[in-house]
């Protein structure tokens, strides 16, 4: 409506355009000086995440700009991805608050997630998720991801490290910023000769694995279907408490996934329905993978009572996954 941004009044059929342009972009530009940075809460491949304050508690991702060079996406890509990010408003997605966009100060400001990531729950604390609980978590992930896809946004880096659990509520982080943050700023920092950080490979769909080339990750064919494949891996971690292809070297995983082999589910004690979801998400052919709205309705139809009595998922646990 009128007065909501700095743009001049335009005929109503053009109403949506002014907010997309560089003028309205300023609304999301946070002056670096206004940010208070406290302790480091994590160092990713591309930069550092701080606990900070900007009108309340925030997480600030400060990007390593010294790595900006010709091989890197230019500032425009960063701005484009920020423009995408700011279009997201959903319960299960981290709240984007703004960005600092004046080099050498590039930073992304989001709300601070409370609770722990699914990665911490599953792999560090070894918390067990009952099948019922896993379904509730998977439903919320599907909801958030379905929303992103409906807005034309591909996550590109869906993994348990990027999913927080706040009192049972799922909050997905790090979406849509992959090109600029992951591939430009720190591709050479860690990982092996292919630039593959540990714990990344098992989320990559066969078509991505087959496209892996040293230092050429920028051109990987990410799609909505590669997000669905990654969701399959998250679903497996929730149910089994470990990564697929656990303990295998990168070369072995690349070889197997590339030719269509999947983690065996023979030792997994779960219902047929639950394994079917896994196998569909991990389909070799992307066209055979379900979309998130389909996944959501499948998850909602899973018979709860039977799940609760499943012998592999005891109801009484020493530790609850969300305490
Ligand atoms: P990678 O670079 O492989 O993606 P990562 O996901 O661990 O690794 P970051 O996304 O940079 O790296 O996150 C670094 C740390 O900051 C992680 O421990 C993450 O949980 C934490 N973190 C990121 N965003 C938030 C947030 N909004 N609220 C709270 N903690 C966050």
py3Dmol code that shows the C-alpha trace and the ligand (Angstrom):
import py3Dmol

protein = """\
ATOM      1  CA  UNK A   1       0.000   0.000   0.000  1.00  0.00           C
ATOM      2  CA  UNK A   2       1.013   3.648  -0.186  1.00  0.00           C
ATOM      3  CA  UNK A   3       3.658   4.824   2.223  1.00  0.00           C
ATOM      4  CA  UNK A   4       5.047   1.374   2.898  1.00  0.00           C
ATOM      5  CA  UNK A   5       8.304   2.048   1.128  1.00  0.00           C
ATOM      6  CA  UNK A   6      10.191   4.921  -0.401  1.00  0.00           C
ATOM      7  CA  UNK A   7       8.880   4.422  -3.878  1.00  0.00           C
ATOM      8  CA  UNK A   8       6.520   6.836  -5.586  1.00  0.00           C
ATOM      9  CA  UNK A   9       2.883   5.989  -6.098  1.00  0.00           C
ATOM     10  CA  UNK A  10       2.249   3.868  -9.145  1.00  0.00           C
ATOM     11  CA  UNK A  11      -0.860   2.401 -10.704  1.00  0.00           C
ATOM     12  CA  UNK A  12      -2.052  -0.515  -8.644  1.00  0.00           C
ATOM     13  CA  UNK A  13      -1.271  -3.154 -11.270  1.00  0.00           C
ATOM     14  CA  UNK A  14       2.371  -2.217 -10.897  1.00  0.00           C
ATOM     15  CA  UNK A  15       2.134  -2.311  -7.160  1.00  0.00           C
ATOM     16  CA  UNK A  16       4.408  -5.247  -6.673  1.00  0.00           C
ATOM     17  CA  UNK A  17       7.333  -3.949  -8.659  1.00  0.00           C
ATOM     18  CA  UNK A  18       8.698  -1.012  -6.700  1.00  0.00           C
ATOM     19  CA  UNK A  19       9.518  -3.197  -3.719  1.00  0.00           C
ATOM     20  CA  UNK A  20      11.704  -5.437  -5.832  1.00  0.00           C
ATOM     21  CA  UNK A  21      14.028  -2.654  -6.934  1.00  0.00           C
ATOM     22  CA  UNK A  22      17.178  -1.321  -5.383  1.00  0.00           C
ATOM     23  CA  UNK A  23      15.340   1.454  -3.600  1.00  0.00           C
ATOM     24  CA  UNK A  24      13.310  -0.870  -1.415  1.00  0.00           C
ATOM     25  CA  UNK A  25      16.403  -3.032  -0.920  1.00  0.00           C
ATOM     26  CA  UNK A  26      17.589  -0.292   1.438  1.00  0.00           C
ATOM     27  CA  UNK A  27      14.932  -1.307   3.900  1.00  0.00           C
ATOM     28  CA  UNK A  28      16.916  -4.477   4.509  1.00  0.00           C
ATOM     29  CA  UNK A  29      20.320  -2.840   4.600  1.00  0.00           C
ATOM     30  CA  UNK A  30      21.568  -2.784   8.163  1.00  0.00           C
ATOM     31  CA  UNK A  31      24.448  -0.394   8.902  1.00  0.00           C
ATOM     32  CA  UNK A  32      27.273  -2.524  10.248  1.00  0.00           C
ATOM     33  CA  UNK A  33      27.819  -0.064  13.111  1.00  0.00           C
ATOM     34  CA  UNK A  34      24.336  -0.734  14.460  1.00  0.00           C
ATOM     35  CA  UNK A  35      25.171  -4.375  15.093  1.00  0.00           C
ATOM     36  CA  UNK A  36      26.576  -5.521  18.392  1.00  0.00           C
ATOM     37  CA  UNK A  37      28.620  -8.687  18.046  1.00  0.00           C
ATOM     38  CA  UNK A  38      29.180 -10.930  21.036  1.00  0.00           C
ATOM     39  CA  UNK A  39      30.750 -14.371  21.070  1.00  0.00           C
ATOM     40  CA  UNK A  40      31.375 -16.603  18.078  1.00  0.00           C
ATOM     41  CA  UNK A  41      28.798 -19.373  17.947  1.00  0.00           C
ATOM     42  CA  UNK A  42      30.244 -21.166  15.007  1.00  0.00           C
ATOM     43  CA  UNK A  43      32.578 -20.998  12.096  1.00  0.00           C
ATOM     44  CA  UNK A  44      31.280 -22.313   8.811  1.00  0.00           C
ATOM     45  CA  UNK A  45      33.191 -22.765   5.606  1.00  0.00           C
ATOM     46  CA  UNK A  46      32.489 -19.251   4.448  1.00  0.00           C
ATOM     47  CA  UNK A  47      32.509 -17.109   7.500  1.00  0.00           C
ATOM     48  CA  UNK A  48      31.758 -16.745  11.140  1.00  0.00           C
ATOM     49  CA  UNK A  49      28.465 -16.743  12.986  1.00  0.00           C
ATOM     50  CA  UNK A  50      28.200 -14.478  16.023  1.00  0.00           C
ATOM     51  CA  UNK A  51      25.582 -14.111  18.669  1.00  0.00           C
ATOM     52  CA  UNK A  52      24.663 -10.489  18.349  1.00  0.00           C
ATOM     53  CA  UNK A  53      22.175  -7.825  19.128  1.00  0.00           C
ATOM     54  CA  UNK A  54      20.145  -5.637  16.813  1.00  0.00           C
ATOM     55  CA  UNK A  55      16.803  -4.662  18.327  1.00  0.00           C
ATOM     56  CA  UNK A  56      17.027  -7.892  20.282  1.00  0.00           C
ATOM     57  CA  UNK A  57      18.952 -11.143  20.043  1.00  0.00           C
ATOM     58  CA  UNK A  58      20.167 -12.032  16.548  1.00  0.00           C
ATOM     59  CA  UNK A  59      22.581 -14.326  14.741  1.00  0.00           C
ATOM     60  CA  UNK A  60      25.034 -12.504  12.486  1.00  0.00           C
ATOM     61  CA  UNK A  61      26.858 -14.327   9.717  1.00  0.00           C
ATOM     62  CA  UNK A  62      29.887 -12.304   8.782  1.00  0.00           C
ATOM     63  CA  UNK A  63      31.257 -13.379   5.433  1.00  0.00           C
ATOM     64  CA  UNK A  64      34.947 -13.686   4.711  1.00  0.00           C
ATOM     65  CA  UNK A  65      35.242 -11.122   1.978  1.00  0.00           C
ATOM     66  CA  UNK A  66      38.978 -11.408   1.543  1.00  0.00           C
ATOM     67  CA  UNK A  67      38.151 -14.468  -0.507  1.00  0.00           C
ATOM     68  CA  UNK A  68      36.245 -12.316  -2.984  1.00  0.00           C
ATOM     69  CA  UNK A  69      37.971 -12.709  -6.287  1.00  0.00           C
ATOM     70  CA  UNK A  70      37.275 -13.364  -9.952  1.00  0.00           C
ATOM     71  CA  UNK A  71      36.200 -16.948  -9.356  1.00  0.00           C
ATOM     72  CA  UNK A  72      33.703 -15.746  -6.872  1.00  0.00           C
ATOM     73  CA  UNK A  73      30.169 -14.688  -7.356  1.00  0.00           C
ATOM     74  CA  UNK A  74      30.254 -10.900  -7.356  1.00  0.00           C
ATOM     75  CA  UNK A  75      28.504  -8.669  -4.887  1.00  0.00           C
ATOM     76  CA  UNK A  76      25.473  -8.738  -7.164  1.00  0.00           C
ATOM     77  CA  UNK A  77      24.990 -12.432  -6.471  1.00  0.00           C
ATOM     78  CA  UNK A  78      25.093 -11.755  -2.765  1.00  0.00           C
ATOM     79  CA  UNK A  79      22.495  -9.024  -3.194  1.00  0.00           C
ATOM     80  CA  UNK A  80      20.368 -11.262  -5.355  1.00  0.00           C
ATOM     81  CA  UNK A  81      20.414 -14.033  -2.782  1.00  0.00           C
ATOM     82  CA  UNK A  82      19.609 -11.586  -0.015  1.00  0.00           C
ATOM     83  CA  UNK A  83      16.693 -10.353  -2.115  1.00  0.00           C
ATOM     84  CA  UNK A  84      15.442 -13.929  -2.289  1.00  0.00           C
ATOM     85  CA  UNK A  85      15.990 -14.501   1.400  1.00  0.00           C
ATOM     86  CA  UNK A  86      13.914 -11.481   2.410  1.00  0.00           C
ATOM     87  CA  UNK A  87      10.865 -12.886   0.611  1.00  0.00           C
ATOM     88  CA  UNK A  88      10.493 -15.691   3.121  1.00  0.00           C
ATOM     89  CA  UNK A  89       7.945 -15.638   5.915  1.00  0.00           C
ATOM     90  CA  UNK A  90       7.134 -19.000   7.418  1.00  0.00           C
ATOM     91  CA  UNK A  91       6.900 -20.542  10.886  1.00  0.00           C
ATOM     92  CA  UNK A  92       9.476 -23.179  10.080  1.00  0.00           C
ATOM     93  CA  UNK A  93      12.033 -20.875   8.467  1.00  0.00           C
ATOM     94  CA  UNK A  94      14.527 -18.715  10.320  1.00  0.00           C
ATOM     95  CA  UNK A  95      13.506 -15.052  10.323  1.00  0.00           C
ATOM     96  CA  UNK A  96      15.598 -12.964   7.980  1.00  0.00           C
ATOM     97  CA  UNK A  97      16.073  -9.500   9.473  1.00  0.00           C
ATOM     98  CA  UNK A  98      18.465  -7.793   7.115  1.00  0.00           C
ATOM     99  CA  UNK A  99      21.973  -7.668   5.734  1.00  0.00           C
ATOM    100  CA  UNK A 100      25.040  -5.489   5.642  1.00  0.00           C
ATOM    101  CA  UNK A 101      25.841  -5.075   2.012  1.00  0.00           C
ATOM    102  CA  UNK A 102      28.750  -2.662   1.857  1.00  0.00           C
ATOM    103  CA  UNK A 103      32.030  -4.443   1.168  1.00  0.00           C
ATOM    104  CA  UNK A 104      34.188  -5.317   2.955  1.00  0.00           C
ATOM    105  CA  UNK A 105      31.398  -5.664   5.506  1.00  0.00           C
ATOM    106  CA  UNK A 106      29.073  -8.374   4.279  1.00  0.00           C
ATOM    107  CA  UNK A 107      26.818  -9.931   6.845  1.00  0.00           C
ATOM    108  CA  UNK A 108      23.445 -11.590   7.139  1.00  0.00           C
ATOM    109  CA  UNK A 109      21.290 -10.953  10.173  1.00  0.00           C
ATOM    110  CA  UNK A 110      18.649 -13.470  11.269  1.00  0.00           C
ATOM    111  CA  UNK A 111      16.784 -14.185  14.441  1.00  0.00           C
ATOM    112  CA  UNK A 112      18.783 -16.227  16.927  1.00  0.00           C
ATOM    113  CA  UNK A 113      17.611 -19.827  17.044  1.00  0.00           C
ATOM    114  CA  UNK A 114      17.046 -21.249  20.481  1.00  0.00           C
ATOM    115  CA  UNK A 115      17.436 -24.924  21.126  1.00  0.00           C
ATOM    116  CA  UNK A 116      19.819 -27.205  19.278  1.00  0.00           C
ATOM    117  CA  UNK A 117      20.216 -28.427  15.743  1.00  0.00           C
ATOM    118  CA  UNK A 118      18.985 -31.874  14.746  1.00  0.00           C
ATOM    119  CA  UNK A 119      22.649 -32.673  14.116  1.00  0.00           C
ATOM    120  CA  UNK A 120      23.480 -31.970  17.767  1.00  0.00           C
ATOM    121  CA  UNK A 121      20.506 -34.003  18.969  1.00  0.00           C
ATOM    122  CA  UNK A 122      21.175 -36.981  16.728  1.00  0.00           C
ATOM    123  CA  UNK A 123      24.938 -37.197  16.326  1.00  0.00           C
ATOM    124  CA  UNK A 124      26.398 -35.485  19.395  1.00  0.00           C
ATOM    125  CA  UNK A 125      23.869 -36.102  22.157  1.00  0.00           C
ATOM    126  CA  UNK A 126      22.700 -39.385  20.636  1.00  0.00           C
ATOM    127  CA  UNK A 127      19.115 -38.497  21.489  1.00  0.00           C
ATOM    128  CA  UNK A 128      16.655 -41.057  20.205  1.00  0.00           C
ATOM    129  CA  UNK A 129      13.667 -39.868  18.229  1.00  0.00           C
ATOM    130  CA  UNK A 130      10.617 -42.076  18.399  1.00  0.00           C
ATOM    131  CA  UNK A 131       8.949 -42.747  15.075  1.00  0.00           C
ATOM    132  CA  UNK A 132       6.076 -40.466  16.107  1.00  0.00           C
ATOM    133  CA  UNK A 133       8.445 -37.662  16.988  1.00  0.00           C
ATOM    134  CA  UNK A 134      10.385 -38.169  13.757  1.00  0.00           C
ATOM    135  CA  UNK A 135       7.156 -37.862  11.796  1.00  0.00           C
ATOM    136  CA  UNK A 136       6.276 -34.582  13.536  1.00  0.00           C
ATOM    137  CA  UNK A 137       9.709 -33.182  12.776  1.00  0.00           C
ATOM    138  CA  UNK A 138       9.602 -34.385   9.165  1.00  0.00           C
ATOM    139  CA  UNK A 139       6.164 -32.838   8.681  1.00  0.00           C
ATOM    140  CA  UNK A 140       7.417 -29.441   9.770  1.00  0.00           C
ATOM    141  CA  UNK A 141      10.497 -29.714   7.553  1.00  0.00           C
ATOM    142  CA  UNK A 142       8.200 -30.585   4.628  1.00  0.00           C
ATOM    143  CA  UNK A 143       6.023 -27.599   5.415  1.00  0.00           C
ATOM    144  CA  UNK A 144       8.937 -25.160   5.460  1.00  0.00           C
ATOM    145  CA  UNK A 145      10.537 -26.705   2.378  1.00  0.00           C
ATOM    146  CA  UNK A 146       7.219 -26.811   0.513  1.00  0.00           C
ATOM    147  CA  UNK A 147       6.849 -23.099   1.177  1.00  0.00           C
ATOM    148  CA  UNK A 148      10.380 -22.356  -0.083  1.00  0.00           C
ATOM    149  CA  UNK A 149       9.776 -24.342  -3.256  1.00  0.00           C
ATOM    150  CA  UNK A 150       6.430 -22.651  -3.842  1.00  0.00           C
ATOM    151  CA  UNK A 151       8.324 -19.357  -3.751  1.00  0.00           C
ATOM    152  CA  UNK A 152      10.822 -20.710  -6.248  1.00  0.00           C
ATOM    153  CA  UNK A 153      13.646 -20.999  -3.730  1.00  0.00           C
ATOM    154  CA  UNK A 154      15.922 -24.034  -3.690  1.00  0.00           C
ATOM    155  CA  UNK A 155      17.610 -24.608  -0.350  1.00  0.00           C
ATOM    156  CA  UNK A 156      20.701 -26.343  -1.792  1.00  0.00           C
ATOM    157  CA  UNK A 157      22.100 -27.211   1.624  1.00  0.00           C
ATOM    158  CA  UNK A 158      19.362 -28.968   3.576  1.00  0.00           C
ATOM    159  CA  UNK A 159      21.010 -30.995   6.341  1.00  0.00           C
ATOM    160  CA  UNK A 160      20.541 -31.702  10.030  1.00  0.00           C
ATOM    161  CA  UNK A 161      23.132 -29.006  10.858  1.00  0.00           C
ATOM    162  CA  UNK A 162      20.781 -26.460   9.310  1.00  0.00           C
ATOM    163  CA  UNK A 163      17.643 -27.546  11.148  1.00  0.00           C
ATOM    164  CA  UNK A 164      16.993 -26.289  14.663  1.00  0.00           C
ATOM    165  CA  UNK A 165      14.519 -27.748  17.116  1.00  0.00           C
ATOM    166  CA  UNK A 166      13.016 -25.143  19.440  1.00  0.00           C
ATOM    167  CA  UNK A 167      10.704 -26.820  21.938  1.00  0.00           C
ATOM    168  CA  UNK A 168       9.498 -29.227  19.297  1.00  0.00           C
ATOM    169  CA  UNK A 169       9.254 -26.562  16.597  1.00  0.00           C
ATOM    170  CA  UNK A 170      11.412 -26.971  13.522  1.00  0.00           C
ATOM    171  CA  UNK A 171      13.345 -23.941  12.251  1.00  0.00           C
ATOM    172  CA  UNK A 172      15.245 -24.311   8.980  1.00  0.00           C
ATOM    173  CA  UNK A 173      18.261 -22.058   8.390  1.00  0.00           C
ATOM    174  CA  UNK A 174      20.827 -21.306   5.693  1.00  0.00           C
ATOM    175  CA  UNK A 175      18.536 -21.541   2.671  1.00  0.00           C
ATOM    176  CA  UNK A 176      19.234 -20.066  -0.715  1.00  0.00           C
ATOM    177  CA  UNK A 177      22.609 -18.607   0.179  1.00  0.00           C
ATOM    178  CA  UNK A 178      24.653 -21.538  -1.017  1.00  0.00           C
ATOM    179  CA  UNK A 179      26.247 -20.058  -4.120  1.00  0.00           C
ATOM    180  CA  UNK A 180      27.650 -17.035  -2.507  1.00  0.00           C
ATOM    181  CA  UNK A 181      28.435 -18.249   0.974  1.00  0.00           C
ATOM    182  CA  UNK A 182      29.473 -21.816   0.452  1.00  0.00           C
ATOM    183  CA  UNK A 183      31.136 -21.818  -2.901  1.00  0.00           C
ATOM    184  CA  UNK A 184      32.844 -18.500  -3.086  1.00  0.00           C
ATOM    185  CA  UNK A 185      34.027 -17.748   0.305  1.00  0.00           C
ATOM    186  CA  UNK A 186      35.511 -20.925   1.499  1.00  0.00           C
ATOM    187  CA  UNK A 187      35.590 -23.706  -1.014  1.00  0.00           C
ATOM    188  CA  UNK A 188      39.290 -24.298  -0.540  1.00  0.00           C
ATOM    189  CA  UNK A 189      39.332 -23.869   3.179  1.00  0.00           C
ATOM    190  CA  UNK A 190      38.532 -27.405   4.256  1.00  0.00           C
ATOM    191  CA  UNK A 191      37.501 -30.705   2.783  1.00  0.00           C
ATOM    192  CA  UNK A 192      39.375 -32.996   0.452  1.00  0.00           C
ATOM    193  CA  UNK A 193      40.689 -32.488  -3.075  1.00  0.00           C
ATOM    194  CA  UNK A 194      37.195 -32.403  -4.521  1.00  0.00           C
ATOM    195  CA  UNK A 195      36.298 -29.697  -2.030  1.00  0.00           C
ATOM    196  CA  UNK A 196      33.919 -32.014  -0.236  1.00  0.00           C
ATOM    197  CA  UNK A 197      33.462 -31.223   3.434  1.00  0.00           C
ATOM    198  CA  UNK A 198      32.748 -34.225   5.600  1.00  0.00           C
ATOM    199  CA  UNK A 199      29.073 -34.800   6.247  1.00  0.00           C
ATOM    200  CA  UNK A 200      28.025 -33.148   2.999  1.00  0.00           C
ATOM    201  CA  UNK A 201      28.261 -35.989   0.523  1.00  0.00           C
ATOM    202  CA  UNK A 202      25.436 -38.121   1.865  1.00  0.00           C
ATOM    203  CA  UNK A 203      22.965 -35.319   1.124  1.00  0.00           C
ATOM    204  CA  UNK A 204      23.929 -35.103  -2.540  1.00  0.00           C
ATOM    205  CA  UNK A 205      21.621 -36.656  -5.110  1.00  0.00           C
ATOM    206  CA  UNK A 206      23.156 -38.893  -7.803  1.00  0.00           C
ATOM    207  CA  UNK A 207      22.993 -36.145 -10.432  1.00  0.00           C
ATOM    208  CA  UNK A 208      24.987 -33.854  -8.124  1.00  0.00           C
ATOM    209  CA  UNK A 209      27.493 -36.547  -7.230  1.00  0.00           C
ATOM    210  CA  UNK A 210      28.016 -37.282 -10.919  1.00  0.00           C
ATOM    211  CA  UNK A 211      28.617 -33.595 -11.595  1.00  0.00           C
ATOM    212  CA  UNK A 212      31.261 -33.191  -8.874  1.00  0.00           C
ATOM    213  CA  UNK A 213      34.508 -31.801 -10.263  1.00  0.00           C
ATOM    214  CA  UNK A 214      37.393 -30.319  -8.299  1.00  0.00           C
ATOM    215  CA  UNK A 215      36.706 -26.635  -7.598  1.00  0.00           C
ATOM    216  CA  UNK A 216      33.669 -26.449  -9.868  1.00  0.00           C
ATOM    217  CA  UNK A 217      30.852 -26.795  -7.368  1.00  0.00           C
ATOM    218  CA  UNK A 218      29.317 -23.530  -8.533  1.00  0.00           C
ATOM    219  CA  UNK A 219      27.807 -25.299 -11.491  1.00  0.00           C
ATOM    220  CA  UNK A 220      26.218 -28.191  -9.660  1.00  0.00           C
ATOM    221  CA  UNK A 221      22.688 -28.841 -10.945  1.00  0.00           C
ATOM    222  CA  UNK A 222      20.747 -28.138  -7.749  1.00  0.00           C
ATOM    223  CA  UNK A 223      16.970 -28.443  -8.062  1.00  0.00           C
ATOM    224  CA  UNK A 224      13.859 -28.939  -5.979  1.00  0.00           C
ATOM    225  CA  UNK A 225      14.435 -32.666  -6.446  1.00  0.00           C
ATOM    226  CA  UNK A 226      17.960 -32.476  -5.034  1.00  0.00           C
ATOM    227  CA  UNK A 227      16.410 -30.843  -1.938  1.00  0.00           C
ATOM    228  CA  UNK A 228      14.013 -33.796  -1.692  1.00  0.00           C
ATOM    229  CA  UNK A 229      16.932 -36.239  -1.888  1.00  0.00           C
ATOM    230  CA  UNK A 230      18.621 -34.336   0.974  1.00  0.00           C
ATOM    231  CA  UNK A 231      15.387 -34.530   2.955  1.00  0.00           C
ATOM    232  CA  UNK A 232      15.537 -38.308   2.527  1.00  0.00           C
ATOM    233  CA  UNK A 233      18.909 -38.321   4.265  1.00  0.00           C
ATOM    234  CA  UNK A 234      17.545 -36.187   7.121  1.00  0.00           C
ATOM    235  CA  UNK A 235      14.649 -38.658   7.444  1.00  0.00           C
ATOM    236  CA  UNK A 236      17.168 -41.523   7.620  1.00  0.00           C
ATOM    237  CA  UNK A 237      19.226 -39.740  10.303  1.00  0.00           C
ATOM    238  CA  UNK A 238      16.086 -39.131  12.386  1.00  0.00           C
ATOM    239  CA  UNK A 239      15.097 -42.786  12.218  1.00  0.00           C
ATOM    240  CA  UNK A 240      18.490 -44.473  12.438  1.00  0.00           C
ATOM    241  CA  UNK A 241      20.560 -41.997  14.460  1.00  0.00           C
ATOM    242  CA  UNK A 242      23.424 -42.060  11.970  1.00  0.00           C
ATOM    243  CA  UNK A 243      24.409 -40.981   8.463  1.00  0.00           C
ATOM    244  CA  UNK A 244      23.819 -43.300   5.513  1.00  0.00           C
ATOM    245  CA  UNK A 245      27.028 -44.940   4.229  1.00  0.00           C
ATOM    246  CA  UNK A 246      28.415 -44.457   7.725  1.00  0.00           C
ATOM    247  CA  UNK A 247      32.171 -44.820   7.949  1.00  0.00           C
ATOM    248  CA  UNK A 248      32.727 -45.208   4.229  1.00  0.00           C
ATOM    249  CA  UNK A 249      35.328 -43.102   2.401  1.00  0.00           C
ATOM    250  CA  UNK A 250      34.142 -40.353   0.041  1.00  0.00           C
ATOM    251  CA  UNK A 251      35.293 -42.266  -3.048  1.00  0.00           C
ATOM    252  CA  UNK A 252      33.166 -45.274  -2.112  1.00  0.00           C
ATOM    253  CA  UNK A 253      30.077 -43.142  -1.506  1.00  0.00           C
ATOM    254  CA  UNK A 254      30.568 -41.267  -4.790  1.00  0.00           C
ATOM    255  CA  UNK A 255      30.930 -44.535  -6.669  1.00  0.00           C
ATOM    256  CA  UNK A 256      27.838 -46.108  -5.143  1.00  0.00           C
ATOM    257  CA  UNK A 257      25.491 -43.116  -5.247  1.00  0.00           C
ATOM    258  CA  UNK A 258      26.644 -42.198  -8.741  1.00  0.00           C
ATOM    259  CA  UNK A 259      25.575 -45.573 -10.092  1.00  0.00           C
ATOM    260  CA  UNK A 260      22.317 -45.631  -8.163  1.00  0.00           C
ATOM    261  CA  UNK A 261      23.138 -47.728  -5.090  1.00  0.00           C
ATOM    262  CA  UNK A 262      21.399 -46.779  -1.855  1.00  0.00           C
ATOM    263  CA  UNK A 263      22.111 -47.343   1.807  1.00  0.00           C
ATOM    264  CA  UNK A 264      20.602 -50.717   2.693  1.00  0.00           C
ATOM    265  CA  UNK A 265      17.547 -50.608   4.929  1.00  0.00           C
ATOM    266  CA  UNK A 266      17.722 -54.327   5.756  1.00  0.00           C
ATOM    267  CA  UNK A 267      18.720 -53.729   9.369  1.00  0.00           C
ATOM    268  CA  UNK A 268      16.345 -50.853   9.880  1.00  0.00           C
ATOM    269  CA  UNK A 269      13.318 -51.722  11.973  1.00  0.00           C
ATOM    270  CA  UNK A 270      10.631 -49.464  10.662  1.00  0.00           C
ATOM    271  CA  UNK A 271       7.315 -49.917   8.925  1.00  0.00           C
ATOM    272  CA  UNK A 272       7.043 -50.365   5.171  1.00  0.00           C
ATOM    273  CA  UNK A 273       5.482 -46.896   4.790  1.00  0.00           C
ATOM    274  CA  UNK A 274       8.420 -45.254   6.491  1.00  0.00           C
ATOM    275  CA  UNK A 275      10.981 -47.069   4.340  1.00  0.00           C
ATOM    276  CA  UNK A 276       8.973 -46.287   1.214  1.00  0.00           C
ATOM    277  CA  UNK A 277       9.282 -42.563   1.890  1.00  0.00           C
ATOM    278  CA  UNK A 278      13.034 -42.990   2.176  1.00  0.00           C
ATOM    279  CA  UNK A 279      13.326 -44.965  -1.054  1.00  0.00           C
ATOM    280  CA  UNK A 280      11.158 -42.481  -2.973  1.00  0.00           C
ATOM    281  CA  UNK A 281      13.189 -39.485  -1.796  1.00  0.00           C
ATOM    282  CA  UNK A 282      16.389 -41.316  -2.729  1.00  0.00           C
ATOM    283  CA  UNK A 283      15.121 -42.295  -6.193  1.00  0.00           C
ATOM    284  CA  UNK A 284      17.913 -42.336  -8.748  1.00  0.00           C
ATOM    285  CA  UNK A 285      15.736 -40.508 -11.232  1.00  0.00           C
ATOM    286  CA  UNK A 286      14.751 -37.065 -10.042  1.00  0.00           C
ATOM    287  CA  UNK A 287      11.349 -37.336 -11.709  1.00  0.00           C
ATOM    288  CA  UNK A 288      10.474 -40.209  -9.373  1.00  0.00           C
ATOM    289  CA  UNK A 289      11.087 -38.239  -6.194  1.00  0.00           C
ATOM    290  CA  UNK A 290       7.950 -36.832  -4.565  1.00  0.00           C
ATOM    291  CA  UNK A 291       7.546 -33.104  -3.958  1.00  0.00           C
ATOM    292  CA  UNK A 292       7.165 -31.701  -0.447  1.00  0.00           C
ATOM    293  CA  UNK A 293       3.399 -31.286  -0.584  1.00  0.00           C
ATOM    294  CA  UNK A 294       3.112 -34.949  -1.538  1.00  0.00           C
ATOM    295  CA  UNK A 295       5.553 -35.880   1.235  1.00  0.00           C
ATOM    296  CA  UNK A 296       3.548 -33.877   3.739  1.00  0.00           C
ATOM    297  CA  UNK A 297       0.311 -35.663   2.937  1.00  0.00           C
ATOM    298  CA  UNK A 298       2.089 -39.043   3.030  1.00  0.00           C
ATOM    299  CA  UNK A 299       3.557 -38.224   6.445  1.00  0.00           C
ATOM    300  CA  UNK A 300       0.168 -37.088   7.710  1.00  0.00           C
ATOM    301  CA  UNK A 301      -1.386 -40.384   6.668  1.00  0.00           C
ATOM    302  CA  UNK A 302       1.130 -42.551   8.508  1.00  0.00           C
ATOM    303  CA  UNK A 303      -0.712 -44.631  11.098  1.00  0.00           C
ATOM    304  CA  UNK A 304       0.283 -43.195  14.453  1.00  0.00           C
ATOM    305  CA  UNK A 305      -0.829 -45.940  16.803  1.00  0.00           C
ATOM    306  CA  UNK A 306       1.036 -48.640  14.997  1.00  0.00           C
ATOM    307  CA  UNK A 307       4.126 -46.463  14.954  1.00  0.00           C
ATOM    308  CA  UNK A 308       3.966 -45.896  18.672  1.00  0.00           C
ATOM    309  CA  UNK A 309       4.103 -49.625  19.334  1.00  0.00           C
ATOM    310  CA  UNK A 310       6.898 -50.298  16.884  1.00  0.00           C
ATOM    311  CA  UNK A 311       9.466 -52.415  18.780  1.00  0.00           C
ATOM    312  CA  UNK A 312      12.431 -50.525  17.358  1.00  0.00           C
ATOM    313  CA  UNK A 313      11.173 -47.273  18.815  1.00  0.00           C
ATOM    314  CA  UNK A 314      10.618 -47.735  22.513  1.00  0.00           C
ATOM    315  CA  UNK A 315       8.198 -45.293  24.048  1.00  0.00           C
ATOM    316  CA  UNK A 316      10.169 -44.845  27.253  1.00  0.00           C
ATOM    317  CA  UNK A 317      13.490 -43.166  26.786  1.00  0.00           C
ATOM    318  CA  UNK A 318      16.127 -42.110  29.214  1.00  0.00           C
ATOM    319  CA  UNK A 319      16.439 -38.809  27.420  1.00  0.00           C
ATOM    320  CA  UNK A 320      13.828 -36.884  25.561  1.00  0.00           C
ATOM    321  CA  UNK A 321      14.941 -35.311  22.321  1.00  0.00           C
ATOM    322  CA  UNK A 322      13.609 -31.948  23.239  1.00  0.00           C
ATOM    323  CA  UNK A 323      14.424 -31.319  26.800  1.00  0.00           C
TER     324      UNK A 323
END
"""
ligand_1 = """\
31
LIG
P 28.700 -25.240 6.824
O 29.619 -24.132 6.526
O 29.179 -26.553 6.366
O 27.278 -24.948 6.422
P 27.689 -24.989 9.439
O 26.280 -25.196 8.966
O 28.074 -25.582 10.740
O 28.730 -25.454 8.381
P 27.148 -22.180 9.607
O 25.896 -22.290 8.853
O 28.067 -21.076 9.287
O 28.038 -23.458 9.487
O 26.796 -22.107 11.141
C 27.806 -22.003 12.112
C 27.220 -22.247 13.482
O 26.309 -21.220 13.828
C 26.467 -23.552 13.585
O 26.796 -24.162 14.811
C 25.031 -23.135 13.589
O 24.270 -24.021 14.346
C 25.068 -21.755 14.223
N 23.983 -20.921 13.704
C 23.769 -20.569 12.422
N 22.668 -19.804 12.296
C 22.145 -19.667 13.536
C 20.982 -18.999 14.084
N 20.145 -18.308 13.320
N 20.766 -19.110 15.407
C 21.616 -19.796 16.196
N 22.708 -20.436 15.755
C 22.986 -20.385 14.443
"""
view = py3Dmol.view(width=600, height=400)
view.addModel(protein, "pdb")
view.setStyle({"model": 0}, {"cartoon": {"style": "trace"}})
view.addModel(ligand_1, "xyz")
view.setStyle({"model": 1}, {"stick": {}})
view.zoomTo()
view.show()
